């Protein structure tokens, strides 16, 4: 073990259009608020969005598609499912995984998978 003291880790996601991605994340998943730094043309350049007490960094202007996978702890996976469904997004019903958590998973329009876990994994 290193003598380094790690203070935090911040996921960083890049999207072709940061504004469109953040609007979707707020409307469908209920994240926010967001903070942004814009380029000279007024486009999303760098910023972040709140997810509970954590933040996810969001970059704009990505020209190549990429995907990611994030696990978000929640107190009620069924409530998250209803929120996503009510936003008009197709989503499978929550599942109780054999390794512990109740989960609901959705992939955003840019390919990032958001997995919401109620409970911890029993590895």
GIPE-V106481 format. One line per field, one symbol per residue. ss: DSSP state (a for helix, b for strand, c for the rest). psi: psi as a letter, one per 30 degrees, with the letter a starting at -180 (. if undefined). burial: # if it has 24 or more other ideal C-beta (glycine too) atoms within 12 Angstrom, else .. Layout:
ss: ???
psi: ???
burial: ???
This chain:
ss: cccccccccccbbbcccaaaaaaaaaaaaccccbbbbbcccccbbbbbbbbccbbbbbbcccccccccbbbbbcccaaaaaaaaaaccccccccbbcccccbbbbbbcccccbbbbbbccccc
psi: klfkjkflkjkkkklejeeeeeeeeeeefgllllkkklafgglkdlalkkjbflkkkkklgkfkkllljkkkklfjeeeeeeeeefggkkklllkjkfgdlklkkkklfgfkkjjkkjllki.
burial: ............###..##.##.##..####..#.#.......######.#....#####.#.....#.###.#..#..##.##....#.#..#......######.#.#.#.#####.....
